[in-house]
Structures are given as C-alpha cells and as structure tokens.
Amino acid sequence: LKELESIVKSMRKDMKKEGVMHYLQLDDSFHNSFFNYCENRYMKDTYRMINARVSALRNFVTGSVESSLQFSLEHHEKILESLKADKLDEAVQILENHIINWLKKVDIHPSYAEE
C-alpha cells in the first residue's frame, strides 16, 4: 500500500501543477503496481501482453480531458482508501466502476455496461 500511497500523492501534486504527461506515467504505475505483487503468473503475463495497448488508449482518453484526470484521481484515491481500510469488496466495486466508465469513454464497452 505504501507504493500506491506514494503514487497517489504524486498524482495529486501533478494535478495541481498540471503535469499531464507525468500524471499519465503515474497512472500507468498505479495500474502496474497491482500486477507487480500479483502471485498469479498467468494474470501477470496476460497484463504484460496487453499493457502497451491499454496504456496508450487509457492515456489518450484520460489525457484528452482535464475532468478525466480528476475523475481518474478520485477513483484511485477511493480504491486506495478502501484497501487501507481492509474493505476489499468495496475496492473491487470501485475498480469495476472505474473500468466500466473507462470502457464507455473509449466506446468499447459491452452492452451490459450501459445498464
């Protein structure tokens, strides 16, 4: 959690300084950190295979609108706070919403995401 805390703290600082490019690098680090500690080799390998494409798309969508950066930061903060409070189910729910909202932005969401 210390790594996530450090990343989120830097993200907050970059939002204030409008350091969009560095913010997007930190966004990648936030997402990567979950897989750095994952003990499931197949999940790690799969994430590594798709990460470059997902990262490029995520950076394009998130970096194109200032409100998207704020929205991203708020979700990351909520995920971190849930994990710190040992509320794993809540963190998973926030993460699911984070992913579904992102999929809607890139217009590749499945039909169930609109419900």
GROMACS elastic network, one bead per residue, 0.5 to 0.9 nm:
[ bonds ]
;  ai    aj funct       b0    kb
    1     4     6  0.51022   500
    1     5     6  0.60896   500
    1     6     6  0.85841   500
    1    80     6  0.75677   500
    1    83     6  0.77741   500
    1    84     6  0.72153   500
    2     5     6  0.50026   500
    2     6     6  0.61517   500
    2     7     6  0.86105   500
    3     6     6  0.51673   500
    3     7     6  0.62358   500
    3     8     6  0.86989   500
    3    30     6  0.84286   500
    3    33     6  0.75695   500
    4     7     6  0.50615   500
    4     8     6  0.61031   500
    4     9     6  0.84889   500
    4    29     6  0.86702   500
    4    30     6  0.63267   500
    4    33     6  0.72876   500
    4    34     6  0.88999   500
    4    76     6  0.88696   500
    4    80     6  0.69321   500
    5     8     6  0.52186   500
    5     9     6  0.60683   500
    5    10     6  0.86172   500
    5    77     6  0.86239   500
    5    80     6  0.71685   500
    6     9     6  0.51459   500
    6    10     6  0.62741   500
    6    11     6  0.86248   500
    7    10     6  0.51816   500
    7    11     6  0.61470   500
    7    12     6  0.87570   500
    7    26     6  0.62036   500
    7    27     6  0.80760   500
    7    29     6  0.73336   500
    7    30     6  0.64129   500
    8    12     6  0.62223   500
    8    13     6  0.86573   500
    8    26     6  0.80140   500
    8    27     6  0.86629   500
    8    30     6  0.77765   500
    8    73     6  0.74424   500
    8    76     6  0.70433   500
    8    77     6  0.66943   500
    8    80     6  0.82956   500
    9    12     6  0.52331   500
    9    13     6  0.64286   500
    9    14     6  0.87958   500
   10    13     6  0.50456   500
   10    14     6  0.61683   500
   10    15     6  0.86182   500
   10    23     6  0.78797   500
   10    26     6  0.75735   500
   11    14     6  0.50950   500
   11    15     6  0.61623   500
   11    16     6  0.88016   500
   11    19     6  0.89105   500
   11    22     6  0.82331   500
   11    23     6  0.55538   500
   11    24     6  0.86493   500
   11    26     6  0.64980   500
   11    27     6  0.77145   500
   11    73     6  0.70601   500
   12    15     6  0.51590   500
   12    16     6  0.65913   500
   12    17     6  0.88898   500
   12    23     6  0.85825   500
   12    73     6  0.73073   500
   13    16     6  0.53336   500
   13    17     6  0.64112   500
   13    18     6  0.84813   500
   13    19     6  0.84599   500
   13    23     6  0.88815   500
   14    18     6  0.55924   500
   14    20     6  0.70098   500
   14    22     6  0.70589   500
   14    23     6  0.58432   500
   15    19     6  0.63562   500
   15    20     6  0.72653   500
   15    23     6  0.71681   500
   15    69     6  0.76119   500
   15    70     6  0.75771   500
   15    73     6  0.85957   500
   16    19     6  0.78016   500
   17    20     6  0.85354   500
   18    21     6  0.87978   500
   18    23     6  0.83641   500
   19    22     6  0.55518   500
   19    23     6  0.59999   500
   19    24     6  0.87154   500
   20    24     6  0.61730   500
   20    25     6  0.87167   500
   20    63     6  0.66260   500
   20    66     6  0.87482   500
   20    69     6  0.82321   500
   21    24     6  0.51838   500
   21    25     6  0.64441   500
   21    26     6  0.87681   500
   21    59     6  0.88029   500
   21    63     6  0.78384   500
   22    25     6  0.50079   500
   22    26     6  0.62332   500
   22    27     6  0.85349   500
   23    26     6  0.50243   500
   23    27     6  0.60965   500
   23    28     6  0.87227   500
   23    63     6  0.87445   500
   23    69     6  0.82500   500
   24    28     6  0.63356   500
   24    29     6  0.86358   500
   24    55     6  0.89881   500
   24    58     6  0.86674   500
   24    59     6  0.60532   500
   24    62     6  0.79014   500
   24    63     6  0.70618   500
   24    69     6  0.86488   500
   25    28     6  0.51350   500
   25    29     6  0.63338   500
   25    30     6  0.87333   500
   25    59     6  0.85958   500
   26    30     6  0.60815   500
   26    31     6  0.86425   500
   27    30     6  0.50728   500
   27    31     6  0.64219   500
   27    32     6  0.85930   500
   27    55     6  0.89403   500
   27    59     6  0.83964   500
   27    72     6  0.83708   500
   27    73     6  0.85849   500
   27    76     6  0.88524   500
   28    31     6  0.52402   500
   28    32     6  0.60034   500
   28    33     6  0.85063   500
   28    55     6  0.66685   500
   28    58     6  0.88546   500
   28    59     6  0.85166   500
   29    33     6  0.58941   500
   29    34     6  0.89694   500
   30    33     6  0.53407   500
   30    34     6  0.73021   500
   30    76     6  0.80610   500
   31    34     6  0.59772   500
   31    35     6  0.75287   500
   32    35     6  0.53675   500
   32    36     6  0.62221   500
   32    47     6  0.86373   500
   32    51     6  0.86283   500
   33    37     6  0.67724   500
   33    38     6  0.87278   500
   34    37     6  0.58386   500
   34    38     6  0.63403   500
   35    39     6  0.81841   500
   35    40     6  0.86574   500
   35    43     6  0.76216   500
   35    44     6  0.57291   500
   35    47     6  0.76201   500
   35    48     6  0.89247   500
   36    39     6  0.85288   500
   36    44     6  0.77215   500
   37    40     6  0.89749   500
   38    41     6  0.75270   500
   38    43     6  0.76297   500
   38    44     6  0.68142   500
   39    42     6  0.89466   500
   39    43     6  0.83921   500
   39    44     6  0.80236   500
   40    43     6  0.54208   500
   40    44     6  0.63745   500
   40    45     6  0.87478   500
   41    44     6  0.50433   500
   41    45     6  0.60473   500
   41    46     6  0.84837   500
   42    45     6  0.51040   500
   42    46     6  0.59803   500
   42    47     6  0.84238   500
   43    46     6  0.51490   500
   43    47     6  0.60230   500
   43    48     6  0.85234   500
   44    47     6  0.51946   500
   44    48     6  0.61653   500
   44    49     6  0.87022   500
   45    48     6  0.50953   500
   45    49     6  0.62616   500
   45    50     6  0.88920   500
   46    49     6  0.51257   500
   46    50     6  0.64848   500
   46    51     6  0.83660   500
   47    50     6  0.53595   500
   47    51     6  0.55236   500
   48    51     6  0.51465   500
   48    52     6  0.76180   500
   49    52     6  0.74152   500
   49    53     6  0.86157   500
   50    53     6  0.56975   500
   50    54     6  0.61444   500
   50    55     6  0.84403   500
   51    54     6  0.50864   500
   51    55     6  0.56629   500
   51    56     6  0.83446   500
   52    55     6  0.51470   500
   52    56     6  0.61315   500
   52    57     6  0.86373   500
   53    56     6  0.52266   500
   53    57     6  0.62428   500
   53    58     6  0.84788   500
   54    57     6  0.51893   500
   54    58     6  0.58854   500
   54    59     6  0.84135   500
   55    59     6  0.59142   500
   55    60     6  0.84276   500
   56    59     6  0.51969   500
   56    60     6  0.61510   500
   56    61     6  0.87052   500
   57    60     6  0.50915   500
   57    61     6  0.62218   500
   57    62     6  0.84325   500
   57   106     6  0.78264   500
   58    61     6  0.52703   500
   58    62     6  0.57903   500
   58    63     6  0.79818   500
   58   102     6  0.77301   500
   58   106     6  0.83563   500
   59    62     6  0.51690   500
   59    63     6  0.53762   500
   59    64     6  0.79431   500
   60    63     6  0.54070   500
   60    64     6  0.59634   500
   61    64     6  0.54589   500
   61    65     6  0.73630   500
   61    68     6  0.77579   500
   61   102     6  0.81637   500
   61   105     6  0.70414   500
   61   106     6  0.68572   500
   62    65     6  0.62681   500
   62    66     6  0.78057   500
   62    67     6  0.84813   500
   62    68     6  0.51529   500
   62    69     6  0.58011   500
   62    71     6  0.89479   500
   62    72     6  0.75664   500
   62   102     6  0.85165   500
   62   105     6  0.89429   500
   63    66     6  0.69589   500
   63    68     6  0.71665   500
   63    69     6  0.66760   500
   64    68     6  0.76600   500
   64    69     6  0.86788   500
   65    68     6  0.52892   500
   65    69     6  0.69447   500
   66    69     6  0.52607   500
   66    70     6  0.66768   500
   66    71     6  0.87821   500
   67    70     6  0.50960   500
   67    71     6  0.60807   500
   67    72     6  0.84916   500
   68    72     6  0.59605   500
   68    73     6  0.85036   500
   69    72     6  0.50408   500
   69    73     6  0.61426   500
   69    74     6  0.86047   500
   70    73     6  0.51032   500
   70    74     6  0.61472   500
   70    75     6  0.86792   500
   71    74     6  0.51641   500
   71    75     6  0.63267   500
   71    76     6  0.86975   500
   72    75     6  0.52660   500
   72    76     6  0.62340   500
   72    77     6  0.86608   500
   72    98     6  0.77983   500
   73    76     6  0.50481   500
   73    77     6  0.60879   500
   73    78     6  0.85787   500
   74    77     6  0.51246   500
   74    78     6  0.61911   500
   74    79     6  0.86317   500
   75    78     6  0.50861   500
   75    79     6  0.61188   500
   75    80     6  0.85580   500
   75    94     6  0.69281   500
   75    95     6  0.76504   500
   75    97     6  0.87468   500
   75    98     6  0.65458   500
   76    79     6  0.51098   500
   76    80     6  0.61423   500
   76    81     6  0.86076   500
   76    94     6  0.88308   500
   76    95     6  0.84823   500
   76    98     6  0.86884   500
   77    80     6  0.51070   500
   77    81     6  0.61130   500
   77    82     6  0.85943   500
   78    81     6  0.50952   500
   78    82     6  0.61131   500
   78    83     6  0.85741   500
   78    91     6  0.74615   500
   78    94     6  0.72619   500
   79    82     6  0.52238   500
   79    83     6  0.62413   500
   79    84     6  0.86569   500
   79    88     6  0.89941   500
   79    90     6  0.79323   500
   79    92     6  0.78700   500
   79    93     6  0.89487   500
   79    94     6  0.63003   500
   79    95     6  0.68344   500
   80    83     6  0.51380   500
   80    84     6  0.61258   500
   80    85     6  0.86203   500
   80    91     6  0.76353   500
   81    84     6  0.50395   500
   81    85     6  0.61640   500
   81    86     6  0.85731   500
   81    87     6  0.85491   500
   81    91     6  0.81962   500
   82    85     6  0.51069   500
   82    86     6  0.62007   500
   82    87     6  0.50190   500
   82    88     6  0.66155   500
   82    89     6  0.84926   500
   82    90     6  0.62040   500
   82    91     6  0.52009   500
   82    92     6  0.89657   500
   82    94     6  0.88537   500
   83    87     6  0.56832   500
   83    88     6  0.59348   500
   83    90     6  0.83118   500
   83    91     6  0.61937   500
   84    87     6  0.75453   500
   85    88     6  0.83570   500
   86    89     6  0.88498   500
   86    91     6  0.88051   500
   87    90     6  0.54207   500
   87    91     6  0.63394   500
   87    92     6  0.88131   500
   88    92     6  0.61509   500
   88    93     6  0.86243   500
   89    92     6  0.51224   500
   89    93     6  0.62472   500
   89    94     6  0.87336   500
   90    93     6  0.50730   500
   90    94     6  0.62516   500
   90    95     6  0.85351   500
   91    94     6  0.51702   500
   91    95     6  0.60781   500
   91    96     6  0.85921   500
   92    96     6  0.60826   500
   92    97     6  0.86318   500
   93    96     6  0.50751   500
   93    97     6  0.62918   500
   93    98     6  0.85495   500
   94    97     6  0.51037   500
   94    98     6  0.60511   500
   94    99     6  0.86566   500
   95    99     6  0.61750   500
   95   100     6  0.85655   500
   96    99     6  0.51762   500
   96   100     6  0.61092   500
   96   101     6  0.85191   500
   97   100     6  0.50825   500
   97   101     6  0.59631   500
   97   102     6  0.84165   500
   98   101     6  0.53284   500
   98   102     6  0.62201   500
   98   103     6  0.86978   500
   99   102     6  0.50580   500
   99   103     6  0.61149   500
   99   104     6  0.86338   500
  100   103     6  0.50100   500
  100   104     6  0.62158   500
  100   105     6  0.87014   500
  100   109     6  0.69363   500
  100   110     6  0.89903   500
  100   113     6  0.62899   500
  100   114     6  0.89009   500
  101   104     6  0.51136   500
  101   105     6  0.63705   500
  101   106     6  0.89227   500
  101   109     6  0.86102   500
  101   113     6  0.84101   500
  102   105     6  0.50685   500
  102   106     6  0.64696   500
  102   107     6  0.85043   500
  102   108     6  0.89868   500
  102   109     6  0.84057   500
  103   106     6  0.52669   500
  103   107     6  0.59430   500
  103   108     6  0.54373   500
  103   110     6  0.82963   500
  103   113     6  0.84005   500
  104   108     6  0.63744   500
  104   109     6  0.53278   500
  104   110     6  0.87050   500
  104   113     6  0.76576   500
  104   114     6  0.81822   500
  105   108     6  0.79271   500
  105   109     6  0.84239   500
  106   109     6  0.76896   500
  107   110     6  0.89017   500
  109   112     6  0.79849   500
  109   113     6  0.61231   500
  109   114     6  0.81302   500
  110   113     6  0.56746   500
  110   114     6  0.79178   500
  111   114     6  0.59495   500
  111   115     6  0.78605   500
  112   115     6  0.56507   500
